[in-house]
């Protein structure tokens, strides 16, 4: 369980207008952009090729050593990289979360980085947003800790600017690695990022109808609690597995699932072994948990799905997805009693919005349930929207803490209709 803390937000004065002078919406600014397919012909290629809409290694431009999966070992990897064009923003962003969809055959892996110019005109350094592979036999999948300087810092999966600084543009960079001397290659089909500038708010207005009242999607139900104590090396189940449990629900809603061979390592006596597998394949060794947001969407993409992290502005926005048959995975933080019938507190918990009642309340698959049969819950619209959308809250001790600000995982099959931005 986790939520990336909102390190720095723009003041109310700065948020009154955007950089291009138009009024900012009450919920602040949110933007998502991605590069894929023909977009890869833009930017800067160093030893990569774009074939059939995917980046892969053509002629490597160098060799780099990287720690192996065994302590004290290193392996040499040939690498090539692609750098996106600079994307200007029409507002000053204070946060960035990257996303990627890729395939990494054995012996290969991927590094994603970002940089940008700040409102002072300075260019930041490259910040690592993740060393990632779909398996865990070559490298330890990991975020990069200790990235902090005068421009900002990275907290697991989120870059946040320093006080008074904003991003006016950004670039993403993907470096593709393969074991030195081999011919295998990662294949990257999408590279994208969500940028945002949200105001401090403890309370969020309740949105009106968004067109999905009375709709419920048949999303499979998986409890995280039935895995309590499973595989301590991957977080140990229970409250640590809300994100992979939710991601697996949506993966299987779209008709995808690990094969029997992929599940063989789980062994007998484990209920819902696909959840154990999702936890292993999303585990972040630096963060020591399974709650890295883009690691979860990247896992979903290994099944041929399109997946990314963004923010939505309201439950009315979420309804636009549900109307199109798309469940929305969301991040919440709250104290016991803030949602009727919920007796636990959390600094960050992942659930799946699967529909809405005829009166607009939220139907969710909440993995924090004693068994699969009890995963479906109905939560009051006002309460759920507030704990999902707010950016500030008071924790159990009464101290000010950060809220998720509308974080959402969007996972669909390729070509499936999505709401217009």
C-alpha positions in Angstrom: 0.0 0.0 0.0 1.3 3.4 -0.8 0.6 6.8 -2.2 3.3 9.1 -3.6 3.4 12.1 -1.3 2.6 15.4 -3.0 5.9 17.1 -2.2 5.2 20.6 -3.7 2.1 22.2 -5.1 1.5 25.6 -6.6 0.1 28.3 -4.5 -3.4 29.5 -5.0 -2.1 32.6 -6.8 -0.1 30.7 -9.3 -3.0 28.3 -10.0 -5.3 31.2 -10.8 -4.1 31.2 -14.4 -2.0 28.9 -16.5 1.2 29.9 -18.3 -0.8 30.8 -21.5 -3.2 33.0 -19.6 -6.4 31.0 -19.6 -8.2 30.3 -16.4 -7.2 27.1 -14.6 -10.0 24.7 -13.7 -10.9 24.4 -10.0 -9.2 21.1 -9.7 -5.9 22.3 -11.1 -4.1 21.1 -14.2 -3.6 17.6 -15.5 -2.1 16.4 -18.8 -1.2 13.0 -20.2 0.9 12.5 -23.3 2.4 9.4 -24.9 4.6 8.4 -27.7 4.0 5.2 -29.7 4.0 3.7 -33.2 4.9 6.4 -35.7 5.8 8.8 -32.9 9.0 6.9 -32.5 10.3 8.3 -35.8 10.6 11.6 -34.0 13.0 12.4 -31.2 16.6 11.2 -31.1 17.6 7.6 -31.8 20.9 6.2 -30.7 21.2 2.6 -31.9 17.5 1.9 -31.8 15.2 1.1 -34.6 11.4 1.5 -34.9 9.8 -1.5 -36.6 6.1 -2.3 -36.5 5.5 0.5 -34.0 8.0 -0.8 -31.5 11.4 0.4 -30.4 14.1 -2.3 -30.3 17.9 -2.5 -30.3 19.5 -2.1 -33.7 23.2 -1.3 -33.4 24.2 -0.9 -29.7 26.0 2.3 -28.9 27.8 1.1 -25.7 28.2 -1.4 -23.0 27.3 -0.9 -19.4 27.6 -3.0 -16.2 24.6 -3.5 -14.0 24.1 -5.4 -10.7 22.9 -8.9 -11.2 20.2 -10.6 -9.2 22.8 -12.2 -6.9 24.4 -9.9 -4.3 27.8 -8.6 -5.3 27.5 -9.7 -9.0 27.4 -7.6 -12.1 26.6 -8.3 -15.7 27.6 -6.5 -18.9 24.8 -5.2 -21.2 24.9 -3.7 -24.7 22.5 -0.7 -24.9 20.8 1.7 -27.2 18.4 4.5 -26.4 15.6 6.7 -27.7 14.9 10.2 -26.4 11.6 11.9 -27.0 11.2 15.3 -28.4 10.8 18.1 -25.9 7.1 18.4 -25.0 6.1 22.0 -24.0 3.4 22.3 -21.2 0.8 25.0 -21.2 0.9 25.1 -17.4 3.7 24.8 -14.7 3.7 21.2 -13.6 4.8 20.2 -10.1 4.6 16.4 -10.6 5.3 13.8 -13.3 4.6 10.1 -13.4 6.0 8.1 -16.3 4.4 5.0 -17.9 5.6 2.5 -20.4 4.5 -0.6 -22.2 7.2 -3.1 -23.2 8.3 -6.7 -23.7 11.6 -7.8 -22.2 12.7 -11.3 -23.3 15.2 -13.1 -21.1 18.5 -11.3 -21.0 17.0 -7.9 -21.6 15.6 -5.0 -19.6 14.6 -1.3 -19.8 15.4 2.0 -18.1 13.1 5.0 -18.2 14.2 8.5 -17.3 12.9 12.1 -17.5 14.2 15.6 -17.5 12.8 19.1 -18.2 13.2 22.8 -18.0 12.0 24.7 -15.0 10.3 28.1 -14.8 13.7 29.6 -14.0 15.0 28.5 -17.4 17.3 25.7 -16.1 17.4 22.2 -17.4 17.2 19.4 -14.8 19.4 16.4 -14.9 18.0 13.0 -16.0 16.0 11.4 -13.2 15.6 7.6 -13.2 11.9 6.6 -13.2 12.5 2.8 -13.1 14.7 -0.1 -14.1 12.2 -2.6 -15.3 11.9 -6.1 -16.7 8.9 -8.3 -17.0 10.8 -11.1 -15.2 13.2 -11.1 -12.4 16.0 -13.5 -13.5 18.3 -10.9 -15.0 18.0 -7.7 -12.9 16.1 -6.7 -9.8 13.2 -4.6 -11.0 13.6 -1.3 -9.1 12.9 2.3 -8.7 15.9 4.6 -7.9 16.2 6.1 -4.5 18.3 9.1 -3.4 17.4 11.3 -6.4 17.1 14.8 -4.9 18.5 18.2 -5.9 17.7 21.8 -6.2 15.0 21.2 -8.9 13.1 18.3 -7.3 13.1 14.7 -6.2 11.8 11.3 -7.1 9.6 9.5 -4.6 9.4 5.9 -5.9 7.4 6.6 -9.1 6.7 10.3 -8.9 8.9 13.3 -9.7 8.0 16.4 -7.7 9.5 19.8 -8.1 11.0 21.8 -5.3 9.2 24.8 -3.6 8.7 27.5 -6.2 9.8 25.4 -9.2 7.6 24.1 -11.9 8.3 22.1 -15.1 7.5 24.0 -18.3 8.4 21.1 -20.6 9.9 17.6 -20.3 11.5 14.8 -22.2 11.4 11.0 -21.6 14.3 8.6 -22.4 14.2 4.9 -22.8 17.4 2.9 -22.7 17.2 -0.6 -23.9 19.6 -3.2 -22.6 20.5 -6.8 -23.6 23.2 -9.2 -22.3 26.4 -8.3 -24.0 27.1 -10.3 -27.2 23.5 -11.6 -27.6 20.9 -10.7 -30.2 17.8 -10.5 -28.0 16.1 -7.1 -27.6 13.5 -5.4 -25.5 10.6 -4.0 -27.5 8.9 -0.7 -26.3 5.5 0.0 -27.7 4.6 3.1 -25.6 6.3 5.7 -23.5 4.3 8.4 -21.8 3.8 10.6 -18.8 1.2 12.3 -16.7 2.0 15.8 -15.5 -0.1 17.8 -13.0 -0.3 20.9 -10.8 -3.0 20.5 -8.2 -4.0 22.9 -5.4 -4.0 22.0 -1.7 -7.4 20.8 -0.8 -8.8 18.8 2.1 -12.3 18.6 0.8 -13.5 18.1 -2.8 -17.0 19.0 -4.2 -19.1 16.0 -5.1 -19.5 15.6 -8.9 -22.8 15.3 -10.6 -23.9 12.4 -12.9 -21.5 11.3 -15.6 -23.7 8.9 -17.5 -23.0 5.6 -15.8 -25.5 5.5 -13.0 -27.0 2.0 -13.0 -24.0 0.4 -14.8 -21.9 -2.3 -13.3 -19.0 -4.2 -15.1 -18.4 -7.9 -14.5 -14.9 -7.5 -13.1 -13.4 -10.6 -11.4 -13.0 -10.3 -7.6 -9.7 -11.0 -5.8 -9.1 -10.6 -2.1 -5.6 -9.5 -0.9 -6.3 -10.8 2.6 -6.4 -14.5 1.6 -2.7 -14.1 0.7 -1.6 -12.8 4.1 1.8 -14.2 4.8 2.5 -15.5 1.3 5.9 -15.0 -0.2 7.6 -12.5 2.2 10.2 -11.8 -0.5 7.4 -10.1 -2.5 5.7 -8.2 0.3 4.0 -11.0 2.2 0.4 -10.6 0.9 -2.3 -8.9 2.9 -2.4 -5.1 2.9 0.8 -5.0 0.8 -0.9 -6.5 -2.2 -3.8 -4.2 -2.9 -2.2 -2.9 -6.2 -1.4 -6.3 -7.8 -4.7 -7.7 -6.7 -6.5 -4.8 -8.3 -4.4 -4.9 -11.5 -5.0 -8.7 -11.8 -8.7 -8.2 -11.6 -8.7 -5.8 -14.5 -6.2 -7.9 -16.6 -8.6 -10.9 -16.2 -11.6 -8.7 -16.9 -10.1 -8.2 -20.4 -9.8 -12.0 -20.8 -6.0 -12.2 -20.1 -4.3 -14.4 -17.6 -1.0 -16.0 -16.8 -0.5 -19.5 -18.2 -0.2 -22.6 -16.1 3.5 -22.6 -16.8 3.8 -19.0 -15.6 2.0 -20.0 -12.4 3.9 -23.2 -11.7 6.3 -21.5 -9.4 3.5 -20.6 -6.9 3.0 -24.2 -5.9 0.0 -26.0 -4.4 -2.2 -24.7 -1.6 -2.3 -21.1 -2.7 -5.7 -19.6 -3.5 -5.8 -17.4 -6.6 -2.2 -18.0 -7.7 -2.5 -15.3 -10.4 -2.4 -12.7 -7.6 0.8 -14.2 -6.2 2.2 -14.0 -9.7 1.1 -10.4 -10.2 2.8 -9.5 -6.9 6.0 -11.1 -7.9 6.0 -9.3 -11.3 5.2 -5.9 -9.9 7.6 -6.0 -6.9 9.9 -3.0 -6.6 13.1 -4.1 -4.8 14.2 -0.5 -3.8 10.7 0.4 -2.6 10.4 -3.1 -1.1 6.7 -3.4 -2.2 4.3 -4.0 -5.0 2.7 -0.5 -5.0 4.8 1.1 -7.7 2.1 2.5 -10.0 3.8 2.3 -13.4 5.2 -1.2 -12.5 1.6 -2.3 -12.2 0.5 -0.9 -15.6 3.7 -2.2 -17.2 2.8 -5.7 -15.9 -0.7 -5.4 -17.4 0.8 -4.4 -20.7 2.8 -7.7 -20.8 -0.5 -9.4 -21.7 -0.9 -7.2 -24.9 -3.0 -4.6 -23.1 -2.5 -0.8 -23.3 -1.9 0.6 -19.8 -0.8 3.9 -18.3 -1.1 6.0 -15.1 -3.0 9.3 -15.2 -5.2 11.5 -12.9 -8.9 12.0 -13.3 -10.7 15.1 -12.1 -13.8 13.5 -10.6 -16.1 10.5 -10.4 -18.0 12.0 -13.3 -14.8 11.5 -15.3 -14.5 7.9 -14.1 -18.1 7.4 -15.3 -17.0 8.2 -18.8 -14.7 5.2 -18.7 -17.2 2.9 -17.2 -19.7 3.9 -19.8 -17.2 2.5 -22.4 -16.8 -0.7 -20.4 -13.5 0.3 -18.8 -13.0 -0.3 -15.1 -10.8 2.3 -13.4 -8.2 1.4 -10.8 -7.9 4.2 -8.2 -5.7 5.2 -5.2 -7.2 6.3 -1.9 -5.9 7.4 1.5 -8.2 7.7 4.5 -8.8 7.1 8.2 -11.2 4.5 9.6 -14.7 5.9 9.5 -14.2 8.3 6.6 -16.0 5.8 4.4 -19.2 4.3 5.8 -18.5 0.6 6.7 -14.7 0.8 6.3 -13.0 0.1 9.6 -9.4 0.4 8.6 -7.0 3.3 7.9 -4.6 3.6 5.1 -1.9 5.9 3.8 -2.6 4.5 0.3 -4.9 1.8 -0.9 -5.8 0.6 -4.4 -9.4 -0.4 -5.5 -11.2 -0.9 -8.7 -14.3 1.2 -9.7 -16.5 -1.3 -11.5 -19.7 0.7 -11.6 -22.3 3.0 -10.0 -25.7 2.4 -8.4 -28.8 4.0 -9.8 -28.4 6.8 -7.3 -24.7 7.5 -8.2 -22.9 5.7 -5.3 -19.7 3.9 -6.2 -19.5 0.2 -6.8 -15.9 -1.0 -6.1 -13.9 -4.2 -5.9 -12.0 -3.6 -2.7 -9.3 -6.2 -2.3 -9.1 -5.4 1.5 -11.8 -8.0 2.1 -11.7 -11.3 3.9 -12.4 -13.4 0.8 -13.1 -13.1 -2.9 -16.9 -13.3 -2.4 -16.9 -10.2 -0.2 -14.8 -8.0 -2.4 -17.7 -6.1 -4.0 -18.7 -3.0 -2.0 -20.9 0.1 -2.4 -19.4 3.3 -1.0 -21.1 6.6 -0.7 -20.3 8.9 -3.7 -19.3 11.9 -1.6 -17.1 10.0 0.8 -15.3 8.0 -1.9 -14.7 11.0 -4.2 -13.2 13.0 -1.4 -10.7 10.4 -0.3 -9.7 9.8 -3.9 -9.5 13.3 -5.2 -8.1 15.4 -2.2 -4.5 16.3 -2.1 -4.3 16.9 1.6 -5.8 15.2 4.6 -5.3 14.7 8.4 -3.9 11.3 9.4 -4.8 9.3 12.5 -2.6 11.5 14.6 -4.2 14.7 13.3 -1.1 15.6 11.3 -1.3 16.9 7.8 -0.6 14.2 5.2 -0.8 14.0 1.5 -3.7 12.6 -0.6 -3.7 10.9 -4.0 -5.2 13.7 -6.1 -7.2 11.4 -8.4 -4.6 8.9 -9.4 -5.9 6.2 -11.8 -4.6 3.2 -13.7 -6.2 2.9 -17.2 -6.0 -0.5 -18.8 -7.7 -1.5 -22.1 -7.2 -3.7 -25.1 -5.4 -2.0 -28.0 -7.9 0.1 -30.0 -10.6 0.0 -27.4 -12.5 3.3 -27.4 -11.5 5.7 -24.6 -13.1 9.0 -23.6 -11.8 12.1 -25.3 -9.4 14.2 -23.2 
